[in-house]
Amino acid sequence: MSKTLTFDDLKSRVTAGDIDTVLVCLVDMQGRLMGKRFHAVNFVESAYKETHCCDYLLATDLEMATPDGYAASSWERGYGDYIMQPDLDTIRLIPWLEGTAMVMCDVLDHHTHQEVPHSPRAVLKKQVQRLKELGFIAKTATELEFFIFEKSLDEIRKSGFKDLEPISGYNEDYHILQTTKEEHIMRPLRNCLFDAGIPVENSKGEAEAGQEELNIRYDEALNCAEYHTIAKHAAKEIAWQKGHAATFVSKWHHERVGSSSHIHQSLWTLDGESAFYDKDGEFTMSKTMQHYVAGLLKYAQDTTYFLAPYINSYKRFAKGTFAPTKVIWSVDNRTAAFRLCGDGTKAVRIECRVGGSDINPYLAIAAQLAAGIAGLEEKLELAPATSGDIYENEAAEDLPTNLRDAATQLENSKMLRAAMGDVVVEHYVRAAHWEQEEFDRVVTDYEIARGFEKA
Ligand code: ADP
Protein backbone atom coordinates (compact mmCIF):
# COMPACT_ATOMS: atom_id res chain seq x y z
CA MET A 1 0.00 0.00 0.00
CA SER A 2 2.98 2.26 -0.56
CA LYS A 3 1.51 5.56 -1.78
CA THR A 4 4.03 6.89 -4.24
CA LEU A 5 3.95 9.26 -7.21
CA THR A 6 4.08 7.90 -10.74
CA PHE A 7 6.81 9.25 -12.99
CA ASP A 8 4.07 11.03 -15.00
CA ASP A 9 2.74 12.64 -11.77
CA LEU A 10 6.22 13.88 -11.02
CA LYS A 11 6.66 15.29 -14.54
CA SER A 12 3.35 17.18 -14.26
CA ARG A 13 4.32 18.64 -10.90
CA VAL A 14 7.71 19.69 -12.28
CA THR A 15 6.06 21.33 -15.30
CA ALA A 16 3.62 23.14 -12.97
CA GLY A 17 6.57 24.41 -10.92
CA ASP A 18 5.49 22.60 -7.71
CA ILE A 19 8.62 20.45 -7.55
CA ASP A 20 12.08 21.84 -8.29
CA THR A 21 14.32 19.34 -6.47
CA VAL A 22 14.57 15.55 -6.55
CA LEU A 23 16.64 13.73 -3.95
CA VAL A 24 18.19 10.72 -5.68
CA CYS A 25 19.16 8.37 -2.88
CA LEU A 26 20.67 5.04 -2.01
CA VAL A 27 20.73 3.39 1.40
CA ASP A 28 24.23 2.94 2.77
CA MET A 29 25.55 0.22 5.10
CA GLN A 30 24.49 2.26 8.13
CA GLY A 31 20.93 2.65 6.80
CA ARG A 32 21.34 6.31 5.88
CA LEU A 33 20.09 8.13 2.81
CA MET A 34 23.03 9.11 0.62
CA GLY A 35 22.89 10.64 -2.83
CA LYS A 36 22.46 13.86 -4.78
CA ARG A 37 19.96 16.70 -5.05
CA PHE A 38 18.91 17.01 -8.70
CA HIS A 39 17.27 19.94 -10.34
CA ALA A 40 13.87 18.39 -11.05
CA VAL A 41 13.98 19.30 -14.76
CA ASN A 42 17.29 17.53 -15.17
CA PHE A 43 15.92 14.51 -13.31
CA VAL A 44 12.80 14.10 -15.45
CA GLU A 45 14.74 14.72 -18.67
CA SER A 46 17.71 12.44 -18.10
CA ALA A 47 18.85 11.48 -14.60
CA TYR A 48 15.77 9.31 -14.05
CA LYS A 49 17.63 6.67 -16.06
CA GLU A 50 20.75 6.61 -13.90
CA THR A 51 23.37 8.61 -12.09
CA HIS A 52 26.68 7.64 -10.44
CA CYS A 53 28.37 7.63 -7.08
CA CYS A 54 31.74 6.65 -5.66
CA ASP A 55 31.74 2.98 -4.67
CA TYR A 56 33.10 3.85 -1.22
CA LEU A 57 29.55 4.73 -0.19
CA LEU A 58 29.04 1.01 0.44
CA ALA A 59 32.42 0.52 2.14
CA THR A 60 32.62 3.32 4.65
CA ASP A 61 31.62 3.94 8.26
CA LEU A 62 29.59 6.55 10.14
CA GLU A 63 32.50 9.01 9.75
CA MET A 64 32.96 8.44 5.97
CA ALA A 65 36.35 6.80 6.54
CA THR A 66 38.01 4.56 3.93
CA PRO A 67 38.82 1.40 5.90
CA ASP A 68 41.03 -1.21 4.31
CA GLY A 69 40.02 -4.84 3.98
CA TYR A 70 36.95 -4.59 1.77
CA ALA A 71 37.14 -6.82 -1.32
CA ALA A 72 34.69 -4.65 -3.28
CA SER A 73 36.15 -1.13 -2.78
CA SER A 74 39.63 0.04 -1.89
CA TRP A 75 42.43 2.50 -2.70
CA GLU A 76 44.02 -0.34 -4.65
CA ARG A 77 40.92 -0.71 -6.82
CA GLY A 78 40.82 3.06 -7.22
CA TYR A 79 37.41 3.69 -5.64
CA GLY A 80 35.52 3.74 -8.95
CA ASP A 81 31.86 4.38 -9.66
CA TYR A 82 28.64 2.56 -8.98
CA ILE A 83 25.51 3.19 -10.99
CA MET A 84 22.58 4.56 -9.00
CA GLN A 85 19.50 3.42 -10.86
CA PRO A 86 16.31 5.15 -9.66
CA ASP A 87 13.47 2.74 -8.89
CA LEU A 88 10.65 4.80 -10.39
CA ASP A 89 8.11 2.97 -8.22
CA THR A 90 9.55 4.77 -5.19
CA ILE A 91 9.04 8.44 -6.13
CA ARG A 92 7.42 10.33 -3.27
CA LEU A 93 6.98 13.87 -2.02
CA ILE A 94 9.14 15.10 0.84
CA PRO A 95 6.64 17.52 2.38
CA TRP A 96 8.93 18.88 5.10
CA LEU A 97 11.27 20.31 2.43
CA GLU A 98 9.92 22.91 0.02
CA GLY A 99 9.39 21.81 -3.62
CA THR A 100 11.12 18.48 -3.04
CA ALA A 101 10.52 14.86 -4.06
CA MET A 102 12.75 11.80 -3.62
CA VAL A 103 13.47 8.48 -5.29
CA MET A 104 15.28 5.41 -4.01
CA CYS A 105 17.93 3.76 -6.18
CA ASP A 106 19.25 0.29 -6.78
CA VAL A 107 23.03 0.18 -6.83
CA LEU A 108 24.59 -1.51 -9.86
CA ASP A 109 28.12 -2.48 -10.81
CA HIS A 110 29.43 0.02 -13.36
CA HIS A 111 30.76 -2.68 -15.68
CA THR A 112 28.40 -5.66 -15.32
CA HIS A 113 25.22 -3.68 -14.60
CA GLN A 114 24.40 -6.34 -11.98
CA GLU A 115 23.13 -5.26 -8.56
CA VAL A 116 25.95 -4.84 -6.06
CA PRO A 117 25.32 -7.80 -3.73
CA HIS A 118 26.21 -6.02 -0.45
CA SER A 119 23.94 -3.05 -1.18
CA PRO A 120 21.38 -3.23 1.68
CA ARG A 121 18.48 -2.95 -0.76
CA ALA A 122 19.84 -5.88 -2.80
CA VAL A 123 20.44 -7.92 0.37
CA LEU A 124 16.77 -7.55 1.35
CA LYS A 125 15.43 -8.07 -2.17
CA LYS A 126 17.26 -11.39 -2.32
CA GLN A 127 15.52 -12.75 0.81
CA VAL A 128 12.13 -11.41 -0.36
CA GLN A 129 12.64 -13.32 -3.62
CA ARG A 130 13.63 -16.52 -1.80
CA LEU A 131 10.44 -16.33 0.24
CA LYS A 132 8.38 -15.70 -2.86
CA GLU A 133 9.79 -18.85 -4.41
CA LEU A 134 8.48 -20.70 -1.32
CA GLY A 135 5.05 -19.12 -1.91
CA PHE A 136 5.14 -16.40 0.77
CA ILE A 137 5.19 -12.64 1.13
CA ALA A 138 6.68 -11.21 4.32
CA LYS A 139 4.94 -8.26 5.95
CA THR A 140 6.87 -6.43 8.60
CA ALA A 141 6.71 -3.36 10.81
CA THR A 142 9.70 -1.74 12.53
CA GLU A 143 9.00 0.43 15.55
CA LEU A 144 11.18 3.54 15.73
CA GLU A 145 12.23 4.73 19.18
CA PHE A 146 14.43 7.78 19.55
CA PHE A 147 15.35 10.59 21.91
CA ILE A 148 14.75 14.29 21.39
CA PHE A 149 17.08 16.80 23.03
CA GLU A 150 16.59 20.45 23.99
CA LYS A 151 19.51 21.72 21.91
CA SER A 152 20.14 21.33 18.19
CA LEU A 153 22.44 18.74 16.62
CA ASP A 154 24.97 21.46 15.76
CA GLU A 155 25.00 22.95 19.28
CA ILE A 156 25.41 19.50 20.81
CA ARG A 157 28.24 18.58 18.45
CA LYS A 158 30.02 21.87 19.21
CA SER A 159 29.72 21.12 22.95
CA GLY A 160 31.59 17.85 22.35
CA PHE A 161 28.34 15.95 22.93
CA LYS A 162 28.38 17.11 26.57
CA ASP A 163 25.34 19.37 26.46
CA LEU A 164 22.78 16.55 26.45
CA GLU A 165 19.51 17.61 28.06
CA PRO A 166 16.49 15.55 26.93
CA ILE A 167 13.48 17.59 25.85
CA SER A 168 11.46 16.36 28.83
CA GLY A 169 12.28 16.09 32.50
CA TYR A 170 10.65 12.73 33.24
CA ASN A 171 9.69 9.27 31.94
CA GLU A 172 6.96 10.06 29.40
CA ASP A 173 5.68 6.55 28.62
CA TYR A 174 2.18 6.99 27.09
CA HIS A 175 2.02 10.55 28.56
CA ILE A 176 -0.28 12.91 26.70
CA LEU A 177 0.71 16.03 28.67
CA GLN A 178 4.47 15.75 28.10
CA THR A 179 4.10 14.64 24.48
CA THR A 180 1.94 17.73 23.84
CA LYS A 181 5.09 19.71 24.62
CA GLU A 182 6.82 17.79 21.78
CA GLU A 183 4.03 18.25 19.23
CA HIS A 184 5.92 21.02 17.41
CA ILE A 185 8.18 18.18 16.19
CA MET A 186 5.98 15.10 16.31
CA ARG A 187 2.88 16.52 14.59
CA PRO A 188 4.74 17.64 11.45
CA LEU A 189 6.66 14.36 11.56
CA ARG A 190 3.47 12.26 11.54
CA ASN A 191 1.68 14.44 9.01
CA CYS A 192 4.57 14.96 6.60
CA LEU A 193 5.33 11.23 6.53
CA PHE A 194 1.66 10.48 5.96
CA ASP A 195 1.60 12.96 3.06
CA ALA A 196 4.74 11.28 1.69
CA GLY A 197 2.73 8.05 1.43
CA ILE A 198 4.11 6.47 4.59
CA PRO A 199 1.24 4.92 6.59
CA VAL A 200 1.95 6.35 10.04
CA GLU A 201 -0.22 4.77 12.74
CA ASN A 202 0.72 6.85 15.77
CA SER A 203 3.45 8.25 17.96
CA LYS A 204 3.65 7.95 21.73
CA GLY A 205 5.91 8.89 24.59
CA GLU A 206 8.32 6.10 25.54
CA ALA A 207 9.67 4.88 28.85
CA GLU A 208 12.40 7.48 29.45
CA ALA A 209 12.73 11.27 29.57
CA GLY A 210 12.73 12.69 26.03
CA GLN A 211 12.00 9.36 24.37
CA GLU A 212 9.40 9.04 21.60
CA GLU A 213 8.17 6.09 19.55
CA LEU A 214 6.79 6.24 16.03
CA ASN A 215 4.68 3.38 14.64
CA ILE A 216 4.11 2.78 10.95
CA ARG A 217 1.60 0.26 9.57
CA TYR A 218 3.06 -3.09 8.55
CA ASP A 219 3.68 -3.65 4.87
CA GLU A 220 5.75 -5.77 2.50
CA ALA A 221 9.32 -6.01 3.76
CA LEU A 222 10.94 -3.73 1.16
CA ASN A 223 8.33 -1.00 1.70
CA CYS A 224 8.73 -1.36 5.47
CA ALA A 225 12.50 -0.85 5.25
CA GLU A 226 11.98 2.19 3.05
CA TYR A 227 9.39 3.68 5.43
CA HIS A 228 11.77 3.17 8.34
CA THR A 229 14.71 4.80 6.57
CA ILE A 230 12.71 7.83 5.45
CA ALA A 231 10.96 8.19 8.82
CA LYS A 232 14.27 8.15 10.70
CA HIS A 233 15.69 10.71 8.29
CA ALA A 234 12.56 12.87 8.67
CA ALA A 235 12.72 12.73 12.47
CA LYS A 236 16.28 14.06 12.40
CA GLU A 237 15.54 16.74 9.79
CA ILE A 238 12.30 17.99 11.34
CA ALA A 239 13.83 18.07 14.83
CA TRP A 240 16.74 20.04 13.31
CA GLN A 241 14.33 22.44 11.57
CA LYS A 242 12.76 23.13 14.98
CA GLY A 243 16.13 23.71 16.67
CA HIS A 244 16.33 20.34 18.44
CA ALA A 245 18.24 17.08 18.03
CA ALA A 246 16.78 13.62 17.48
CA THR A 247 19.14 10.70 18.03
CA PHE A 248 18.86 7.04 17.10
CA VAL A 249 22.02 5.99 18.90
CA SER A 250 20.74 2.99 20.80
CA LYS A 251 22.08 3.85 24.29
CA TRP A 252 22.88 7.50 24.83
CA HIS A 253 23.55 7.16 28.57
CA HIS A 254 24.31 4.09 30.67
CA GLU A 255 21.81 5.18 33.32
CA ARG A 256 18.99 5.70 30.81
CA VAL A 257 16.92 3.13 28.97
CA GLY A 258 18.04 2.50 25.39
CA SER A 259 16.10 2.88 22.14
CA SER A 260 14.86 -0.19 20.27
CA SER A 261 13.54 -1.03 16.89
CA HIS A 262 11.35 -4.08 17.33
CA ILE A 263 10.53 -5.97 14.15
CA HIS A 264 7.00 -7.39 13.79
CA GLN A 265 6.84 -10.16 11.21
CA SER A 266 4.17 -12.26 9.53
CA LEU A 267 4.02 -14.33 6.35
CA TRP A 268 1.19 -14.20 3.85
CA THR A 269 0.30 -16.43 0.91
CA LEU A 270 0.57 -14.99 -2.58
CA ASP A 271 -3.28 -14.81 -2.49
CA GLY A 272 -3.19 -12.49 0.52
CA GLU A 273 -4.14 -14.95 3.30
CA SER A 274 -2.22 -15.03 6.58
CA ALA A 275 0.14 -18.01 6.47
CA PHE A 276 0.74 -17.63 10.22
CA TYR A 277 -2.86 -18.03 11.41
CA ASP A 278 -4.44 -21.39 12.12
CA LYS A 279 -7.52 -21.31 14.34
CA ASP A 280 -6.72 -24.83 15.61
CA GLY A 281 -2.96 -24.33 16.08
CA GLU A 282 -1.29 -23.74 19.44
CA PHE A 283 -1.84 -20.04 20.24
CA THR A 284 -3.46 -19.96 16.74
CA MET A 285 -0.02 -20.43 15.18
CA SER A 286 0.13 -22.38 11.91
CA LYS A 287 2.83 -24.98 11.36
CA THR A 288 4.46 -22.49 8.96
CA MET A 289 4.65 -19.90 11.73
CA GLN A 290 6.07 -22.43 14.18
CA HIS A 291 8.87 -23.42 11.76
CA TYR A 292 9.58 -19.76 10.96
CA VAL A 293 9.82 -18.75 14.63
CA ALA A 294 11.96 -21.82 15.39
CA GLY A 295 14.34 -20.56 12.66
CA LEU A 296 14.51 -17.10 14.24
CA LEU A 297 15.44 -18.72 17.55
CA LYS A 298 17.96 -21.23 16.20
CA TYR A 299 19.79 -18.48 14.33
CA ALA A 300 19.33 -15.62 16.80
CA GLN A 301 23.05 -15.47 17.54
CA ASP A 302 24.00 -15.62 13.85
CA THR A 303 21.74 -12.64 13.11
CA THR A 304 22.51 -10.46 16.15
CA TYR A 305 25.14 -8.40 14.31
CA PHE A 306 22.48 -7.10 11.91
CA LEU A 307 20.33 -6.09 14.90
CA ALA A 308 23.19 -4.54 16.89
CA PRO A 309 25.89 -3.32 14.49
CA TYR A 310 27.97 -1.02 16.73
CA ILE A 311 29.93 -1.19 20.00
CA ASN A 312 27.25 0.99 21.61
CA SER A 313 24.39 -1.30 20.51
CA TYR A 314 25.39 -3.91 23.10
CA LYS A 315 25.09 -1.44 25.99
CA ARG A 316 21.33 -1.60 25.43
CA PHE A 317 21.01 -5.29 26.31
CA ALA A 318 20.50 -4.82 30.04
CA LYS A 319 18.38 -6.62 32.58
CA GLY A 320 15.15 -4.89 33.59
CA THR A 321 15.12 -2.43 30.68
CA PHE A 322 12.74 -4.25 28.28
CA ALA A 323 15.75 -4.97 26.01
CA PRO A 324 16.32 -8.73 25.77
CA THR A 325 19.36 -10.73 26.85
CA LYS A 326 18.17 -14.31 26.19
CA VAL A 327 17.32 -16.35 23.09
CA ILE A 328 13.78 -17.36 23.96
CA TRP A 329 10.20 -16.84 22.85
CA SER A 330 7.18 -16.12 24.93
CA VAL A 331 3.52 -15.13 24.64
CA ASP A 332 3.03 -11.38 25.01
CA ASN A 333 6.00 -11.08 27.36
CA ARG A 334 8.29 -8.07 26.94
CA THR A 335 11.25 -9.71 28.68
CA ALA A 336 11.72 -12.25 25.83
CA ALA A 337 13.78 -11.73 22.66
CA PHE A 338 10.85 -12.97 20.58
CA ARG A 339 7.30 -12.08 21.64
CA LEU A 340 4.19 -13.67 20.17
CA CYS A 341 1.64 -10.91 19.49
CA GLY A 342 -1.96 -10.97 18.26
CA ASP A 343 -2.60 -14.62 19.10
CA GLY A 344 -6.25 -15.60 18.64
CA THR A 345 -6.53 -13.21 15.66
CA LYS A 346 -5.48 -13.13 12.02
CA ALA A 347 -2.88 -10.53 13.08
CA VAL A 348 -0.91 -13.26 14.87
CA ARG A 349 2.75 -12.35 14.42
CA ILE A 350 6.18 -12.57 15.98
CA GLU A 351 7.99 -9.52 17.30
CA CYS A 352 11.78 -9.64 17.39
CA ARG A 353 12.81 -7.36 20.28
CA VAL A 354 16.58 -7.66 19.78
CA GLY A 355 17.14 -4.75 17.37
CA GLY A 356 18.22 -1.31 18.56
CA SER A 357 17.22 2.02 17.03
CA ASP A 358 20.59 1.99 15.22
CA ILE A 359 19.73 -0.93 12.90
CA ASN A 360 19.92 -0.74 9.16
CA PRO A 361 16.33 -1.96 8.58
CA TYR A 362 17.13 -3.51 5.19
CA LEU A 363 19.85 -5.71 6.68
CA ALA A 364 18.01 -6.43 9.91
CA ILE A 365 14.83 -7.56 8.14
CA ALA A 366 16.85 -9.54 5.57
CA ALA A 367 18.62 -11.43 8.36
CA GLN A 368 15.29 -12.16 10.07
CA LEU A 369 13.80 -13.48 6.83
CA ALA A 370 16.90 -15.61 6.17
CA ALA A 371 16.60 -17.20 9.64
CA GLY A 372 12.85 -17.73 9.20
CA ILE A 373 13.35 -19.30 5.76
CA ALA A 374 15.94 -21.67 7.28
CA GLY A 375 13.32 -22.63 9.87
CA LEU A 376 10.85 -23.42 7.07
CA GLU A 377 13.38 -25.34 5.00
CA GLU A 378 14.67 -27.34 7.96
CA LYS A 379 11.09 -27.84 9.26
CA LEU A 380 12.33 -26.90 12.72
CA GLU A 381 10.12 -27.71 15.70
CA LEU A 382 9.30 -24.80 17.98
CA ALA A 383 10.24 -25.28 21.63
CA PRO A 384 7.41 -24.76 24.15
CA ALA A 385 6.70 -21.14 25.15
CA THR A 386 8.31 -19.81 28.30
CA SER A 387 6.87 -17.39 30.81
CA GLY A 388 7.89 -15.27 33.78
CA ASP A 389 10.87 -12.93 34.06
CA ILE A 390 13.10 -14.23 31.28
CA TYR A 391 16.10 -12.17 32.45
CA GLU A 392 16.30 -14.73 35.28
CA ASN A 393 15.88 -17.82 33.06
CA GLU A 394 19.14 -19.72 33.59
CA ALA A 395 18.27 -22.40 31.00
CA ALA A 396 18.01 -19.96 28.09
CA GLU A 397 20.99 -19.21 25.86
CA ASP A 398 22.42 -15.69 25.93
CA LEU A 399 22.48 -13.31 23.00
CA PRO A 400 26.00 -12.15 22.10
CA THR A 401 26.96 -9.49 24.65
CA ASN A 402 29.42 -7.58 22.51
CA LEU A 403 30.26 -6.75 18.91
CA ARG A 404 33.34 -9.00 18.83
CA ASP A 405 31.25 -12.09 19.64
CA ALA A 406 28.44 -11.10 17.28
CA ALA A 407 30.96 -10.65 14.45
CA THR A 408 32.37 -14.13 15.11
CA GLN A 409 28.84 -15.59 15.04
CA LEU A 410 28.23 -13.82 11.73
CA GLU A 411 31.52 -14.99 10.26
CA ASN A 412 30.83 -18.61 11.26
CA SER A 413 27.20 -18.62 10.15
CA LYS A 414 26.74 -21.30 7.50
CA MET A 415 23.08 -20.31 7.35
CA LEU A 416 23.77 -16.65 6.49
CA ARG A 417 26.54 -17.56 4.07
CA ALA A 418 24.13 -19.86 2.22
CA ALA A 419 21.27 -17.33 2.35
CA MET A 420 23.12 -14.08 1.57
CA GLY A 421 26.30 -15.30 -0.11
CA ASP A 422 29.90 -15.37 1.18
CA VAL A 423 30.71 -12.03 -0.44
CA VAL A 424 27.96 -10.28 1.51
CA VAL A 425 28.75 -11.93 4.84
CA GLU A 426 32.46 -11.15 4.49
CA HIS A 427 31.70 -7.53 3.63
CA TYR A 428 29.73 -7.05 6.85
CA VAL A 429 32.20 -9.04 8.96
CA ARG A 430 34.79 -6.49 7.81
CA ALA A 431 32.42 -3.67 8.81
CA ALA A 432 32.04 -5.19 12.28
CA HIS A 433 35.80 -5.69 12.70
CA TRP A 434 36.45 -2.10 11.60
CA GLU A 435 34.03 -0.75 14.23
CA GLN A 436 35.88 -2.79 16.85
CA GLU A 437 39.35 -1.75 15.64
CA GLU A 438 38.40 1.94 15.72
CA PHE A 439 37.00 1.65 19.23
CA ASP A 440 40.02 -0.30 20.50
CA ARG A 441 42.32 2.46 19.21
CA VAL A 442 40.60 5.31 21.04
CA VAL A 443 41.19 6.38 24.65
CA THR A 444 37.78 7.11 26.15
CA ASP A 445 36.70 9.70 28.76
CA TYR A 446 35.72 6.81 31.00
CA GLU A 447 39.27 5.39 31.16
CA ILE A 448 40.82 8.76 31.92
CA ALA A 449 38.30 9.63 34.64
CA ARG A 450 38.77 6.21 36.21
CA GLY A 451 42.54 5.96 36.05
CA PHE A 452 44.06 9.43 35.76
CA GLU A 453 44.62 9.92 39.48
CA LYS A 454 43.74 6.54 40.92
CA ALA A 455 45.68 4.12 38.74
P1 ADP B 1 2.59 -2.66 20.36
O1 ADP B 1 1.68 -2.75 21.52
O2 ADP B 1 3.77 -3.59 20.42
O3 ADP B 1 3.01 -1.25 20.02
P2 ADP B 1 0.79 -2.60 18.04
O4 ADP B 1 -0.54 -3.24 18.04
O5 ADP B 1 0.82 -1.10 18.11
O6 ADP B 1 1.72 -3.27 19.14
O7 ADP B 1 1.52 -3.05 16.70
C1 ADP B 1 2.88 -2.87 16.51
C2 ADP B 1 3.17 -2.96 15.04
O8 ADP B 1 2.75 -4.24 14.53
C3 ADP B 1 2.44 -1.93 14.19
O9 ADP B 1 3.38 -1.22 13.42
C4 ADP B 1 1.50 -2.76 13.32
O10 ADP B 1 1.32 -2.20 12.02
C5 ADP B 1 2.26 -4.07 13.24
N1 ADP B 1 1.43 -5.23 12.84
C6 ADP B 1 0.12 -5.42 13.06
N2 ADP B 1 -0.27 -6.57 12.48
C7 ADP B 1 0.83 -7.12 11.87
C8 ADP B 1 1.09 -8.29 11.13
N3 ADP B 1 0.14 -9.18 10.86
N4 ADP B 1 2.34 -8.49 10.69
C9 ADP B 1 3.34 -7.64 10.94
N5 ADP B 1 3.15 -6.53 11.66
C10 ADP B 1 1.93 -6.26 12.12
Residues whose N, C-alpha, C, O or C-beta is under 5 A from the ligand:
A	BS01	ADP	K139 T140 A141 N215 I216 R217 Y218 H264 Q265 S266 K346 A347 V348 R349
